Amino acid sequence: MVVVFVLIALSVLGLLAGAHWYVWRRLVRDTTLPGGAARRAGTVAAIVLPLLSVGTLVASQARAPFRVQQVLAWPGYLWLAVLLYLVMALVAGEAVRPLLRWVLGRQDAGVRGGGSSPDGPLPAAPDHGPAESAGRSPSLGAATEASPAPASASAAASASASAPASGGTDTVTQPPPPAPPVATPPAAPQGPAGSTASGDFSRRLFVSRVVGAGAAAAALGTVGYGTYGVLRGPRLKRVRVPLAKLPRGAHGFRIAVVSDVHLGPVLGRAHTQRIVDTINSAQPDLVAVVGDLVDGSVADLGHAAEPLARIRARHGTFFVTGNHEYFSGAEQWVDHVRELGMRPLENDRVEIAGFDLAGVNDVAGEREGQGPDFVRALGDRDRSRASVLLAHQPIVIHDAVRHGVDLQLSGHTHGGQLWPGNYIAAQANPTVAGLERYGDTQLYVSRGAGAWGPPVRVGAESDITVVELQSRQA
């Protein structure tokens, strides 16, 4: 068992290390210049944040002082949620990178191939023929070819000045005007060696920054909205469930199903009060708390659970354990919720107006000899009466079917909590969320009223469900 735990721990650490390296590479190395302050700051963050998250997990498992858990929990758990969506966004961005580079490369090629004049290429000089060309200024190319002409003209002028005129009179011949300076076309600008590589580097840097900024914005926006959804409190949901054996007198009986509150270092007394207010606003006939109420001891969280004493329901509030109660001192919490006015159903059953209400311990209690006992809870009941079973985990549905249960109310899955976690939850649970039928038994699974780990929900909104029982005789 120890070897398995070590292997799992090493696998998780390796996965975290790989994810952080990938994020550092794409968000820090590819978007900053070597030796810059941004590169150094990003590298420090890539080291500190995973250490903070690992410290949060270790503090929770090692039962560190509750105040230490509170200090670490918010940043440590939130970063894990951000990391998840950062990795997903960056992986999606891998498909965008080559497309952006291709578009930018085409633009650069168009600029380089557009000519040296901003207005386009110069028009060609018209052809005036040899005669007309003799009486006009030479073109740029002709002037370049006739560049020795000024020296010959100077010699001819000297000879003319020394010879007498034909009329016998000494005259002075003026030298011809100097030839205009020859224009030399400017050389095309030549970039330094490696200018193409420099352009490629600039494009890669720009693309990395665009994709990185987009991924960061998507991840932070997703986690921010998911956190708001949890802190806002669960929404009220209503579901009607027909039961063939339910008498007409119990038609319309309303059960408020509350699961997976997860009071702990992150969610405290204020969250409990929001849940109580939501329950009381629905005015249910009965409240069923189906496990995972807490993540911590009575000593640390008793104060946070106090508002539960103010739940109002005509037939009372009932409680069954979840797997997290067995990590937090199940016996102490069973005693404490009783003090708060709830009735624990530990493999037990009560008769409510028109149906039987049973509850079983969570399967995690088997390690302490307190697992579910369906025979004790349901074995001797009158099967002609409708029955409703409270059980934290949906996986016991097949036991419920064998014992003739009409409706099982469960939680545990959180609906996946963080998409795409719903696909993972579906591999371990027969139903992830909602109402489904198994033979003659119906199973309803709540997404839960809180959150475990990161106080974030994406694609699995928290809820408190009011299940209204319907009689077919009504």
Secondary structure in CASP SS format (residue, H / E / C, confidence):
PFRMAT SS
TARGET T0000
AUTHOR 0000-0000-0000
METHOD secondary structure of the structure
MODEL  1
M C 1.00
V H 1.00
V H 1.00
V H 1.00
F H 1.00
V H 1.00
L H 1.00
I H 1.00
A H 1.00
L H 1.00
S H 1.00
V H 1.00
L H 1.00
G H 1.00
L H 1.00
L H 1.00
A H 1.00
G H 1.00
A H 1.00
H H 1.00
W H 1.00
Y H 1.00
V H 1.00
W H 1.00
R H 1.00
R H 1.00
L H 1.00
V H 1.00
R H 1.00
D C 1.00
T C 1.00
T C 1.00
L C 1.00
P C 1.00
G C 1.00
G C 1.00
A H 1.00
A H 1.00
R H 1.00
R H 1.00
A H 1.00
G H 1.00
T H 1.00
V H 1.00
A H 1.00
A H 1.00
I H 1.00
V H 1.00
L H 1.00
P H 1.00
L H 1.00
L H 1.00
S H 1.00
V H 1.00
G H 1.00
T H 1.00
L H 1.00
V H 1.00
A H 1.00
S H 1.00
Q H 1.00
A C 1.00
R C 1.00
A C 1.00
P C 1.00
F H 1.00
R H 1.00
V H 1.00
Q H 1.00
Q H 1.00
V H 1.00
L H 1.00
A H 1.00
W H 1.00
P H 1.00
G H 1.00
Y H 1.00
L H 1.00
W H 1.00
L H 1.00
A H 1.00
V H 1.00
L H 1.00
L H 1.00
Y H 1.00
L H 1.00
V H 1.00
M H 1.00
A H 1.00
L H 1.00
V H 1.00
A H 1.00
G H 1.00
E C 1.00
A C 1.00
V H 1.00
R H 1.00
P H 1.00
L H 1.00
L H 1.00
R H 1.00
W H 1.00
V H 1.00
L H 1.00
G H 1.00
R H 1.00
Q H 1.00
D H 1.00
A H 1.00
G H 1.00
V H 1.00
R H 1.00
G C 1.00
G C 1.00
G C 1.00
S C 1.00
S C 1.00
P C 1.00
D C 1.00
G C 1.00
P C 1.00
L C 1.00
P C 1.00
A C 1.00
A C 1.00
P C 1.00
D C 1.00
H C 1.00
G H 1.00
P H 1.00
A H 1.00
E H 1.00
S H 1.00
A H 1.00
G C 1.00
R C 1.00
S C 1.00
P C 1.00
S C 1.00
L H 1.00
G H 1.00
A H 1.00
A H 1.00
T H 1.00
E H 1.00
A C 1.00
S C 1.00
P C 1.00
A H 1.00
P H 1.00
A H 1.00
S H 1.00
A H 1.00
S H 1.00
A H 1.00
A H 1.00
A H 1.00
S H 1.00
A H 1.00
S H 1.00
A H 1.00
S H 1.00
A C 1.00
P C 1.00
A C 1.00
S C 1.00
G C 1.00
G C 1.00
T C 1.00
D C 1.00
T C 1.00
V C 1.00
T C 1.00
Q C 1.00
P C 1.00
P C 1.00
P C 1.00
P C 1.00
A C 1.00
P C 1.00
P C 1.00
V C 1.00
A C 1.00
T C 1.00
P C 1.00
P C 1.00
A C 1.00
A C 1.00
P C 1.00
Q C 1.00
G C 1.00
P C 1.00
A C 1.00
G C 1.00
S H 1.00
T H 1.00
A H 1.00
S H 1.00
G H 1.00
D H 1.00
F H 1.00
S H 1.00
R H 1.00
R H 1.00
L H 1.00
F H 1.00
V H 1.00
S H 1.00
R H 1.00
V H 1.00
V H 1.00
G H 1.00
A H 1.00
G H 1.00
A H 1.00
A H 1.00
A H 1.00
A H 1.00
A H 1.00
L H 1.00
G H 1.00
T H 1.00
V H 1.00
G H 1.00
Y H 1.00
G H 1.00
T H 1.00
Y H 1.00
G H 1.00
V H 1.00
L H 1.00
R H 1.00
G C 1.00
P C 1.00
R E 1.00
L E 1.00
K E 1.00
R E 1.00
V E 1.00
R E 1.00
V E 1.00
P E 1.00
L E 1.00
A C 1.00
K C 1.00
L C 1.00
P C 1.00
R H 1.00
G H 1.00
A H 1.00
H C 1.00
G C 1.00
F C 1.00
R E 1.00
I E 1.00
A E 1.00
V E 1.00
V E 1.00
S C 1.00
D C 1.00
V C 1.00
H C 1.00
L E 1.00
G C 1.00
P C 1.00
V C 1.00
L C 1.00
G C 1.00
R H 1.00
A H 1.00
H H 1.00
T H 1.00
Q H 1.00
R H 1.00
I H 1.00
V H 1.00
D H 1.00
T H 1.00
I H 1.00
N H 1.00
S H 1.00
A H 1.00
Q C 1.00
P C 1.00
D C 1.00
L E 1.00
V E 1.00
A E 1.00
V E 1.00
V E 1.00
G C 1.00
D C 1.00
L C 1.00
V E 1.00
D C 1.00
G C 1.00
S C 1.00
V H 1.00
A H 1.00
D H 1.00
L H 1.00
G H 1.00
H H 1.00
A H 1.00
A H 1.00
E H 1.00
P H 1.00
L H 1.00
A H 1.00
R H 1.00
I C 1.00
R C 1.00
A C 1.00
R C 1.00
H C 1.00
G C 1.00
T E 1.00
F E 1.00
F E 1.00
V E 1.00
T C 1.00
G C 1.00
N H 1.00
H H 1.00
E H 1.00
Y H 1.00
F H 1.00
S C 1.00
G C 1.00
A H 1.00
E H 1.00
Q H 1.00
W H 1.00
V H 1.00
D H 1.00
H H 1.00
V H 1.00
R H 1.00
E H 1.00
L C 1.00
G C 1.00
M E 1.00
R E 1.00
P E 1.00
L C 1.00
E C 1.00
N C 1.00
D E 1.00
R E 1.00
V E 1.00
E E 1.00
I E 1.00
A C 1.00
G C 1.00
F E 1.00
D E 1.00
L E 1.00
A E 1.00
G E 1.00
V C 1.00
N C 1.00
D C 1.00
V H 1.00
A H 1.00
G H 1.00
E H 1.00
R H 1.00
E H 1.00
G C 1.00
Q C 1.00
G C 1.00
P C 1.00
D C 1.00
F H 1.00
V H 1.00
R H 1.00
A H 1.00
L H 1.00
G C 1.00
D C 1.00
R C 1.00
D C 1.00
R C 1.00
S C 1.00
R C 1.00
A E 1.00
S E 1.00
V E 1.00
L E 1.00
L E 1.00
A C 1.00
H C 1.00
Q C 1.00
P H 1.00
I H 1.00
V H 1.00
I H 1.00
H H 1.00
D H 1.00
A H 1.00
V H 1.00
R H 1.00
H C 1.00
G C 1.00
V C 1.00
D C 1.00
L E 1.00
Q E 1.00
L E 1.00
S E 1.00
G C 1.00
H C 1.00
T C 1.00
H H 1.00
G H 1.00
G H 1.00
Q C 1.00
L E 1.00
W C 1.00
P C 1.00
G H 1.00
N H 1.00
Y H 1.00
I H 1.00
A H 1.00
A H 1.00
Q H 1.00
A H 1.00
N C 1.00
P C 1.00
T C 1.00
V C 1.00
A C 1.00
G E 1.00
L E 1.00
E E 1.00
R E 1.00
Y E 1.00
G C 1.00
D C 1.00
T E 1.00
Q E 1.00
L E 1.00
Y E 1.00
V E 1.00
S C 1.00
R C 1.00
G C 1.00
A C 1.00
G C 1.00
A C 1.00
W C 1.00
G C 1.00
P C 1.00
P C 1.00
V C 1.00
R C 1.00
V E 1.00
G C 1.00
A C 1.00
E C 1.00
S C 1.00
D E 1.00
I E 1.00
T E 1.00
V E 1.00
V E 1.00
E E 1.00
L E 1.00
Q E 1.00
S E 1.00
R C 1.00
Q C 1.00
A C 1.00
END
